[in-house]
Amino acid sequence: MLPKRWPSLCWNWKCALLSATARSLVCLTAMVHTGLHGGLTVVLVEVAYVTLTAGIYAGMQQRALALRSRLLGNLIVVLVIPGLAQLLDWTAHRITDSSAGARATLAVSIFSALSALFHLHVMRNGVFLTGQGRSLADDFRRMPGLVLGFVFKPIAFLSALTSRPDAAIESEAAL
């Protein structure tokens, strides 16, 4: 018998909804130059495929956060699952003969990489998780601070790297 929370362990509806919407918009924007007909086919495949799979991938990412090794969990969230998703996405487009052009493929790949990093950031902060008792509205209320934190994280990281040599020099001078 399956546990009561089984659907929330296998499929993250919050991420499925958001991923399908965002990726389809990115894909449509990148394909505007091909005309609505060609772009519409790709977008419809993207919506159908991503809605079905993004929730599963996000559920897998959510499960990876619970791994004992934080590094392994992070690598699974940021590299393994998005890489698998991109490979299967490309295959789905090839099978349906709705392959996106190089520009659209590059745009979606860049978006997927940034999205995976953002997923890690927000999920590590308890947002867009299913089975946790928080509503999607609660998650959206926390987003401004999380977006700012995500944007400024590389700046803080680089700042910390550049200030380390100064701190090392100061500690040596104190000796």
Phi, psi and omega in degrees: 000139181280145177296157180303323183273014185308312180301323181287341178278336186253339185216127180255099185294330180297311181289328178299313180297311182291319181294316180298318179294309184294312182295323179294320178295318178298314181296315180297318179298317181291336184259006182307325183292343182272354182095158186296322185297307180296319180292324182295321178297313180297317181295320179296319176297318180298313181298311182296310183294313184292322178299319180290321189262329185300323178295323178291314180298317179295324175297320177294320178297317180299319178294323181295333179297336183272359180297148180300319178274110180299320180299314179298316178300316179297317179297320178295316181294318189267329185247306189293305184293314176297324177297315176298317180298315180296318179298313180291326177297312178300317179297317179299319178292322178294317181296319182274005180055038178236042183299134177282156177289174182300320180297315180293319180297317178296316180298316180292323179295316178295316178300319181295320179295314178294321179297319179296318177295320179293319176304314179301314182299309184286324179292323177294340177260014173080017182250148182062032173259143177258156180076014183253357178085005178258142179276165176297324177298318177299318179299316180294328177296329180275349187298317182305314179294322179290322177296314178299317178299321179293317181294319184273352181300314178297325179295315179297320179297312180295323177297318179295321179295318183285336180273346180297315180299324178297317180295321179294320179295318180295321180291325177291325180292330179289337180285000000 
